[in-house]
């Protein structure tokens, strides 16, 4: 207990427990909520063990430490992660190189700890899938590398084949620095410490030899040994090879900025989780049914699909709107019949997959039921149709598809159809066709949302004039920021807002930037532009996942909480975030459906 009373300021005599109990309850509430940092424990001599410096540093930084002993129970790991806001991977023995596909060389290895290896690698993967902040220390940075696709030397001297510093300060106390490291200019780590060079301690013979994808080396020793790495795609993940926790045991706070970073990120993660527990989050557009022919299962965490039940849970997404996408084809009688049959098959495929998992997910087409489903712990799937080609020239199919539970229909896709002109068409009708005007009126009548994503500008304004109800764009972005014919002009953004509708900003890279891979920051830029032009009451999120929608930093549904985290970081209120995450979309859907009911 040497350091405990050193870091916790007891207000009464430490032996008077009853007095301490009363002191804790002198006022209500008597403390602020602190984020919880899960700390992995070592395993030696048949017992879980943890150096005091780890939890002392976490306490000093303002968080609550929760020690996670090495155990094999998968269910317990999942449950633990539900109650943890950040993960701290600690030091210890070597990692078995077989996790990297290498045969162990026992002439190089010191010792391996199989009790820890599998659990901590799995824990890292689970935490990373949840976009949880992670700090890896010594063995911890190596665990990060192995788990996420990098490499570790079995012995750095043998692997590097060069004269190295002595990375073992056994004769020197652990809290004393023994060499310097250079920090990458512009890196997160250099920003945390506010400098390009720091002094560190050293206790290792292994080190990272290759960082995982979307990581960079952020710290290097004078001998070239990698001393740190960090994620560069918005994930809050840092690993360092030295032992920053040791310094606090001598009252030296030089490494506390690193732990303060972890605790700040944990607090933001906690706020994100708590906010999502109170609001409904809705993605208005994904193309996951396109993968049905490849054996897609809703209950299986897919390596291909960007949306499934696991990713929805990890990303805190309540409602995913899956669409029956119908590619534009010929408009002869047989082709139109085939398009209708394809839509029906895909819609039924969605229903079948929901039914097969009915204890975890519900099919819904009424916003009024969503809160009850969330309260019961169920995710929700809504259904839409992408491309009015699915109804061909048959107006009665509008009511038929609405009765099947379709909440919206995108009037066209990449090509003109019998309803209207497309943004990628030839301008066949000059906007809405006469049949298209009938379709708009019928969609108003039956309470189906009219989706103008993919529509030509002429179609867009024709529909606004023809429709008696607000309209939506389920997955569109801003032409002022990326000049693409599929994007909306500022005039269109203002017009849809004036009609009472909503624009759902999409994550399709080609609509966010003209060159390269788009990032979460690019998406937020479009989101904020749409808010500035249309107003906070008329903007939402439609990812276009599995239809080529994804950005660096939000690559699938499991990372959607990163959007909320960034909005919180930028100072958006809970009310505003609730509107963006579905409140606006559901308001329009409710109005359109209630008008039909009247």
Helices and strands as residue ranges (DSSP letters): H 4-7, H 17-24, E 36-40, E 42-44, E 47-49, H 52-61, E 64-68, H 74-82, E 86-89, G 97-100, H 114-129, E 133-137, H 139-148, E 151-152, H 156-160, E 179-183, H 188-193, E 197-200, E 208-210, E 215-221, E 226-231, E 237-240, G 244-250, H 256-278, E 282-286, G 288-294, H 309-315, E 319-325, H 333-355, E 361-363, G 367-369, H 370-375, E 379-386, G 388-391, H 396-403, E 406-410, H 434-446, E 449-451, H 457-466, E 472-476, H 490-498, E 502-505, H 509-512, H 520-534, G 536-538, E 539-541, G 557-559, H 561-569, H 574-578, I 579-583, H 584-597
